[in-house]
Amino acid sequence: MNDEQARARFENLTLPLMKDAYNLARWLMRNEEDAQDVVQDSYVKAFRFFESFRTEGNVRAWFLRIVRNTCYDALKTRNVKERELVPEGEINDIPDAAPGPRASVVAKATIETVREAIAALPADFREIVVLRELEGLSYKEISEVAGIPLGTVMSRLSRARDQLQLSLRERKEHDDL
Amino acid sequence: MNCEECQEFIDACIDNELDAATTIAVERHLRECAACAQILEARKGLRELLGQPELAFDVPDSLRTRVLSSLPAAPAKPKERADRFRQRVVIPWFSVPMALAAVLAIVFGLALLRPGWLTGGAEDRTLAAQVIQGHIRSLLATHLLDVPSTDQHTVKPWFAGKLEFSPPVQDFAQHGFDLIGGRLDYLDRQEVAALVYRRNKHIINLFIGPSKSGHAAPVQSFSQNGYNVLHWERGGFFFWAVSDVRMDDLRAFADLEMQLL
């Protein structure tokens, strides 16, 4: 394959994924400018490693994994700021999956409220919610993108949804007061 | 199936990720158990909220252009990359004395003809010859641009992570010097940023690297085989501008560049 064909093939496969890539980056970086930088870097990286992509592989999972890792690399370099946003305790202090929060039925919520609730999730949970609920990836694809076993995908998604329901209910109660 | 098992599998069940047998077992339990059925309802409500298409962020229009212009022409093949690196750095042993002899001949020849020309050191003159070679090489090969872009905000970040310094990048299109992109190059055995400008149909290469002295240095000019070269140092960087445009034009370009730092 010559260079021109390789570039055309790369573009055909990855350009349609820009919305997925941008949204994942947007949710993980939690700001528009960083998300754009990450997406640009991810494309350059993906192009550099395009040889390593197997033809029969899942291009979406392959590419989103690059985006995800680029996000975490970028977050590491600005980790001071990030730690301020997500206190350590919050990550370890997730309520157990008691029937209470699990069963809390979420009534109507505005787009803004839902966005706030997702943005407030710890990174691990936010990532899995975005990949499953907003980007519609299968468990197997999520496992590939996030680099975690299938069983962990299942349990983490479950806990992330509990947390999100709880957070949405709290926001609703707060608004109603 | 008991409640605990049902709750363990309920998410996988609504996501259609369970095998048929477990799905049937979960569904049977849900029909019989009000508490677990309530969890299912909560999940359905959540799914509805998260399924709103308005939640997705729209991709900014500029991002696509930005991505396309930041992609190099071809994906790197590790072997080729190493070869290219070696080609640039390794100079055949016999060419060194020959190049030195040529440079000396030119220097002395010019010195005899025009004594006033010898303002710069011999070192600078050797570098000027290298700069001209670099310029010619960039025009011969298909390697003029690694990052083809007329946007200085695309070109500058492209160098980040590839060089240990961040070169000043400015478009002078309004003065007739159009920025068309940049690439990595070598000069004096170190990596430098090469910015490429177009003046009418002529190409100007501007090599930028970190200045060794750190002091500002006045402009020196060199000419050879129809190529004009200007060298100056400012703001912690050295600059080599090279082109086949007229010296007046190249000076105007250097003046623009110097106004920034």
HADDOCK unambig.tbl for C-alpha pairs under 7 A between the chains (distance, minus, plus):
assign (segid A and resid 3 and name CA) (segid B and resid 74 and name CA) 5.01 0.50 0.50
assign (segid A and resid 4 and name CA) (segid B and resid 74 and name CA) 6.94 0.50 0.50
assign (segid A and resid 6 and name CA) (segid B and resid 74 and name CA) 6.94 0.50 0.50
assign (segid A and resid 7 and name CA) (segid B and resid 74 and name CA) 5.97 0.50 0.50
assign (segid A and resid 19 and name CA) (segid B and resid 59 and name CA) 5.91 0.50 0.50
assign (segid A and resid 22 and name CA) (segid B and resid 59 and name CA) 6.49 0.50 0.50
assign (segid A and resid 23 and name CA) (segid B and resid 56 and name CA) 6.70 0.50 0.50
assign (segid A and resid 23 and name CA) (segid B and resid 57 and name CA) 6.01 0.50 0.50
assign (segid A and resid 36 and name CA) (segid B and resid 63 and name CA) 6.68 0.50 0.50
assign (segid A and resid 40 and name CA) (segid B and resid 67 and name CA) 5.15 0.50 0.50
assign (segid A and resid 43 and name CA) (segid B and resid 67 and name CA) 6.74 0.50 0.50
assign (segid A and resid 44 and name CA) (segid B and resid 70 and name CA) 6.86 0.50 0.50
assign (segid A and resid 44 and name CA) (segid B and resid 71 and name CA) 5.65 0.50 0.50
assign (segid A and resid 47 and name CA) (segid B and resid 75 and name CA) 5.52 0.50 0.50
assign (segid A and resid 48 and name CA) (segid B and resid 75 and name CA) 5.13 0.50 0.50
assign (segid A and resid 48 and name CA) (segid B and resid 76 and name CA) 5.38 0.50 0.50
assign (segid A and resid 50 and name CA) (segid B and resid 75 and name CA) 6.61 0.50 0.50
assign (segid A and resid 102 and name CA) (segid B and resid 39 and name CA) 5.74 0.50 0.50
assign (segid A and resid 103 and name CA) (segid B and resid 38 and name CA) 5.59 0.50 0.50
assign (segid A and resid 103 and name CA) (segid B and resid 39 and name CA) 4.24 0.50 0.50
assign (segid A and resid 103 and name CA) (segid B and resid 42 and name CA) 5.52 0.50 0.50
assign (segid A and resid 104 and name CA) (segid B and resid 42 and name CA) 5.91 0.50 0.50
assign (segid A and resid 105 and name CA) (segid B and resid 41 and name CA) 6.87 0.50 0.50
assign (segid A and resid 105 and name CA) (segid B and resid 42 and name CA) 4.27 0.50 0.50
assign (segid A and resid 105 and name CA) (segid B and resid 45 and name CA) 6.58 0.50 0.50
assign (segid A and resid 106 and name CA) (segid B and resid 42 and name CA) 6.35 0.50 0.50
assign (segid A and resid 106 and name CA) (segid B and resid 45 and name CA) 5.87 0.50 0.50
assign (segid A and resid 106 and name CA) (segid B and resid 46 and name CA) 6.37 0.50 0.50
assign (segid A and resid 111 and name CA) (segid B and resid 55 and name CA) 6.31 0.50 0.50
assign (segid A and resid 133 and name CA) (segid B and resid 50 and name CA) 6.30 0.50 0.50
assign (segid A and resid 134 and name CA) (segid B and resid 50 and name CA) 6.87 0.50 0.50
assign (segid A and resid 134 and name CA) (segid B and resid 51 and name CA) 7.00 0.50 0.50
assign (segid A and resid 154 and name CA) (segid B and resid 12 and name CA) 6.44 0.50 0.50
assign (segid A and resid 158 and name CA) (segid B and resid 11 and name CA) 6.08 0.50 0.50
assign (segid A and resid 165 and name CA) (segid B and resid 46 and name CA) 6.92 0.50 0.50
